[in-house]
Amino acid sequence: MSGIATVWSYRDAFLAGLGNTTALVLLALSLSLPLAGLTALVLVEAAAPVRRLGREAVDLFRCVPFLLLAYVIYYGLPELGLRLGAWWAGLLALVLYNGAYFAEILRTAALAVPRDALEAGRAFGFSRAQLYGRIVLPLIVLDAGPVIGNQVVVMIKDTALLMIITVQELSFVANFVNASAFAPLAPFATALVLYWLLCLVVEAGIRGLARERRRRYG
């Protein structure tokens, strides 16, 4: 059987793997970004002892290899009485690991917000909530958008490591097809193309944010 025919015969498996990968990334992104926003707020606004505690937590998750974190969550937590399925363990690992990076990205962007923009908001009588909602957050999103997008690309690639804890994402499917059909090139090349397409979608979003920033601020 040719490589193309092999991939076609396992198309449902590839579609399921692509769906799993996409769902993991979208759900991890929707959970990690709000978590990162709250963490960044703590790192910028909280009292010094709380900021130090937040900094230690962020540094911990940034310094631990992603695969090791996934191992600890999937294989280690059951010893403490918390057992998660492979998919949910993978999702939690993605949220904690990438959330730490997002928090640092947002913290840096928040510190770079021009002081004159904040002073102008205060002069108009904005409350702290209004300052963040109408000035700080839009500036952070537009300025940090490309870096956030790069981290999303890293997140997409991190999902491939979850095959080690039996999450049935794209790399798992490609490896399964290879083992079943004894045809390594076609299934792995198919997975490569699908990962590339996912990253192209992210890059299109980054370009859109860059255009919006130029439109607003020149």
N, C-alpha and C positions, 0 to 999 in steps of 0.2 A: 504494500500500500504506500502511495506517495505521501510526502509530508503534508501537502495541502489536503489530501483526502483524509489523512489522519486527524488533522485539526478540525476539519468539517464534521467528521464522525463524532467528535467530542465537543461540538459547538455548545451544547447545553451546559456542559461542565464549565467551559470558559466563560459563558455568559453569567453563570452563577458565581464564579470566582470574581469576575469583574464587578458584579453587583455587591458582593461582600466587601471587596476593597473600597468601592465607592461609598458604601454605607458606613464603613468604619471611618473613613476620612471625613465625611460630612458630619457624622455624629460627634466624632472627636473634636472637630473644629467648632461645632456649635456649643460644646461643653467647655472646651479649654480656653476659648477666647474670653467668655464672661469671667471664668475663674482667674484668668490672667489679668483682666481688667481690675478686678477686686484686689488681687495681689499687688499689682502696680500701684494702685491707690494707697495701699498700706505702706508700700516701700517709699512713697513720696510724702504722704500726709501724716502718717501715724507717729506716735511718740517713739523716741529713740530705742527703748527696749523692744518694742513691737517690731520696729523696722529691722533691728538686728535679727530677731527670730524669723521674720519673713525672708531676710537675705539668706540665712542659713538653710531654710527649706528650699528656696530656689536653687541655691548652689548645689545642694544635695542631689536634686533630680537632674540638674544639668551635667553633673560630673559622673553620674552612674551610667554605664553603657546600657543602651536601650534593651538589648537582648537579656542582660542580667536582670533588669527591672521586670521584664515580662516573666522570667523564670521565677523570681521571688514572689510575684503576685499569683502566678498559676500553681506553682509547686510548693511555695513556702507558706502562703496564707492558710491553706487547709490545716496546717499544724496548730494554728491559732483558732481554729473553728470556723474560718470563713472560706468557703469553697465556691469558686466562680467557674462557670463554664469557660471553655477556651476563648470563645468569641468575646465574652464580657471581660475576661481577664486581659485580652488584647486591647480592647477598647479602653479599659482603665489605665493600662500602661501608656497608650498613646496620649490620653488626656493629661496624665501627670507629667510625662516627659516633655511633651511639646508645650504644655501649659507653662512650664518653667521658662522655656525659651521665649514664649510669647510675652510673659510677664516682664522679662528683661528688655525685650524690644519696646514694649509700651512704656515702661519706666523711662527708658532713654529718650523716647519721643516726647513724653510729658515734660521732661526737664528741658527739652529744646524748644518748647512753646515760647514765642517771643513775649517778653514781659510787657511790652507796650500793648499787645492784644489783650492781656489780662487787665491792665490798668484801664484800657478803654471800656471793657465790659463793666468793671467796677464803677467807672464814671457814669455809666448809664443805669446804675442801680441794680445790676444783675446779682442775684443770690449765688451762693457757691454751686448749687445744683444747675442754675442757668448758665453759669460760667463754663461748667464742664459739658453741659448738653449742647450749648450753642457755639462755643469757641474752642475749648480744649479738645473734646473728642473728635470733632470734624478735622481739626488740624492734625491730631495724632493719626487718624485713619489715613489721611492723604499723605502725610509724611512717612509713616511707617509701612504703608501699603506694600511697596516692593519687598521690604525685608520680611514682612509677614508672608507674602506670597512665596518667597524663597523657603521659608520654614514649612509652608504647606507642601511644597515639593519634597522636602526632606521627610515629612510625615507620610506622603504617598510611598516613598521608598522604604520607610520603616515598616510599613505593613507587610512587606515581603518577609521580614524576619519572623513574623508571627506564625509562619508555617512550622516553625520548630515546636510550637505548643499546639499544633494541629488545627490552627485556624484555616479554614478552607478558602483562602484568598487566591489571587492570581498565581503566585509562585507555587503554592501548594498544588493547584490544578495542573500547572505545567509539569511539575515533577511527577504527579500521578500519571499523566498521559505518557510521559517519557517511560516510566516504569511499566506501563501497561502495553504500550505499542512498540517499545524499543526503538524510538525515533526521536532522539534528543533535539535536533536542530529546529524542526518546525514548531513544536510546542513552546520551547523557550523563546524562539524568535517572535511567536505570536504574543506571548506575555510581554516581551520587550516593547513591541509596538503598542500594546494596550496601555502600558505604563506611560509611554511617551505621549499618547493621545491625552491621557489624564493630565499630564504636566502641561501640555499645550493649552488646555482649558484654563489652568491656573495662570499661565503666562498671559493669556488674553485678558483675564481679569486685572492683572497687574498693569497692563498697557492702558486699560480703561481708567484705572485710578490715576495713572500718570497724566492722561489727557484731561481728566477732571481737575487735577491740581493746576495744570497749566491754564485751564480756562478760568479758574477762580483767582489765581495769584500770579499768573504770567510766568 
